[in-house]
Amino acid sequence: MKKKIVIALVTIILLILASNIVIHTHLNKSLFQFFFSNNANQESIVKKILTQGNQKIEIDNYIISLEESLCEKNTQLGYLVFSICDKNGNKVESNINDYNKTIKSFGKDGRFIFEYEASGTFNKYAEYANNKLFVYASFDISTNDLENIDLNNCIKIIDTKEKVNNEYRQYTFDLKFSDNCRKYKYNDNILYVSPLGLRLLTNNEMTDLNVVIKGENDNIIKSLSNNDNMFSKSGCKFNGTTKVQYTNQFDDLIDLGMIRNVYINEEELVEIK
């Protein structure tokens, strides 16, 4: 009888330990689980350009790690996952909006902030896995001068506790940008399409912009219109010419190998090889 009780207790303990392990390993989400949770095939589409990070920055008791990154330089779109932990195992303090889970700062007294030094958008959300803080960031960099911009310096971590030459100390990561896109000619303009999204570079503003991407048998992969506010717009002067960019960051990644035809305002585009 005692033997059966002991076996039963041991079994219960093992089950509890196993369940704790499962819970622990699933508390934090991967890049794909966070941004593309509705499609299980997303990771396979960009497996070759996904970077698993082992870059770490250690500042006092804080360890800030770049866990995963998915960035494409022509469409200038990307996704990042950071983890922040305390060497002593303490919970990392943070300032997170309760409503939309965006993060303003982390560390004691809001010591660290993420800074974005580029035109475009930078969204960052955060959640905890036990005492470790995870930050999930997406960005859209709008520039016409890719050759002369250091994309790594666009996203920084600012340490408001330390100053160098009267400026707060800054930390950057070595982001890996793939050249994974297809290019199309539209009149004198260029459309870039990557698995992450598309970017149209044009010299003129477009009141009506409709982009349709088709696969086999005229199957529509993406259909986008600025009448539905599906594009973000930015503009600047570059070498004396006004440049306008229209960008869409896809909700679901697309397989470039599936694309057969691309149209803008019903005009079929010619691919640039």
Secondary structure, 3 states (H helix, E strand, C coil): CHHHHHHHHHHHHHHHHHHHHHHHHHHCCCHHHHHCCCCCCHHHHCCCCCEEEEEEEEECCEEEEEEEEEEECCCCEEEEEEEEEECCCCCCCEEECCCCCEEEEECHHHCEEEEECCCEEEEEEEEEECCEEEEEEEEEECCCCHHHCCHHHHEEEEEEEEEECCEEEEECCCCCEECCCEEEEECCEEEEECCCEEEEEECCCCCCCEEEEECHHHCEEEEEEHHHCCCEEEEEEECCEEEEEEEEECCCCCCHHHCCEEEECCEECEEEC
